Every structure is written in C-alpha cells, then in structure tokens.
Amino acid sequence: MFVPRGVDVPSLDQDKLWDYTPLKNLKAGQLLVGGDMLGSTFENDLFSEHRIMVSPKITGRIVEVMPAG
C-alpha cells in the first residue's frame, strides 16, 4: 500500500519481538544491494506483510540466513 506524502503513519514498535519470515531464495554468499528484500513480518490487519529490506546505501554479502521465527 502506498502512503502519500503528508500522511503520518506510526512506525513499527522497535521494542516488540516480531515473527520474521526470510525469503526462500536467500543463500549465504549472495550479494545484496539497497532495496533488496530480505523477508517479511506480519504487521497488522491493514498491512498484513511488512517487508524487510536492505537499507538504500548498503551493499554486502549474506553471511548466514536465519530460519523463520
């Protein structure tokens, strides 16, 4: 869902533990760049999938892929 400019949406609670689901095609040694998706978590009924992505100015290789949880 696109959130237009000027709309104030509260961010995710960073103190809560979230259930993480990694993408199935991630492998150790794979190169990632800003904007690549790592996985997702359930956010709420309005946004059922919150995508977890690489920050825009980061590039690197995956060291280890953690299981869902």
Contacts in CASP RR format, 6 or more apart in sequence:
PFRMAT RR
TARGET T0000
AUTHOR 0000-0000-0000
METHOD contacts of the structure
MODEL  1
MFVPRGVDVPSLDQDKLWDYTPLKNLKAGQLLVGGDMLGSTFENDLFSEH
RIMVSPKITGRIVEVMPAG
1 46 0 8 1.000
1 47 0 8 1.000
3 9 0 8 1.000
12 18 0 8 1.000
12 43 0 8 1.000
12 50 0 8 1.000
18 41 0 8 1.000
18 42 0 8 1.000
18 50 0 8 1.000
19 41 0 8 1.000
19 42 0 8 1.000
19 68 0 8 1.000
19 69 0 8 1.000
20 39 0 8 1.000
20 40 0 8 1.000
20 41 0 8 1.000
20 52 0 8 1.000
20 66 0 8 1.000
20 68 0 8 1.000
20 69 0 8 1.000
21 39 0 8 1.000
21 40 0 8 1.000
21 41 0 8 1.000
21 68 0 8 1.000
21 69 0 8 1.000
22 38 0 8 1.000
22 39 0 8 1.000
22 65 0 8 1.000
22 66 0 8 1.000
22 67 0 8 1.000
22 68 0 8 1.000
23 37 0 8 1.000
23 38 0 8 1.000
23 39 0 8 1.000
26 38 0 8 1.000
26 39 0 8 1.000
26 62 0 8 1.000
26 65 0 8 1.000
27 62 0 8 1.000
27 65 0 8 1.000
28 62 0 8 1.000
28 63 0 8 1.000
28 64 0 8 1.000
28 65 0 8 1.000
29 61 0 8 1.000
29 62 0 8 1.000
29 63 0 8 1.000
30 61 0 8 1.000
30 62 0 8 1.000
31 59 0 8 1.000
31 60 0 8 1.000
31 61 0 8 1.000
32 38 0 8 1.000
32 54 0 8 1.000
32 58 0 8 1.000
32 59 0 8 1.000
32 60 0 8 1.000
32 61 0 8 1.000
32 62 0 8 1.000
33 54 0 8 1.000
33 58 0 8 1.000
33 59 0 8 1.000
33 60 0 8 1.000
34 53 0 8 1.000
34 54 0 8 1.000
34 55 0 8 1.000
34 56 0 8 1.000
34 57 0 8 1.000
34 58 0 8 1.000
34 59 0 8 1.000
35 53 0 8 1.000
35 54 0 8 1.000
35 55 0 8 1.000
35 56 0 8 1.000
36 53 0 8 1.000
36 54 0 8 1.000
37 51 0 8 1.000
37 52 0 8 1.000
37 53 0 8 1.000
37 54 0 8 1.000
38 52 0 8 1.000
38 53 0 8 1.000
38 54 0 8 1.000
39 51 0 8 1.000
39 52 0 8 1.000
40 49 0 8 1.000
40 50 0 8 1.000
40 51 0 8 1.000
40 52 0 8 1.000
41 49 0 8 1.000
41 50 0 8 1.000
41 52 0 8 1.000
42 48 0 8 1.000
42 49 0 8 1.000
42 50 0 8 1.000
43 49 0 8 1.000
43 50 0 8 1.000
END
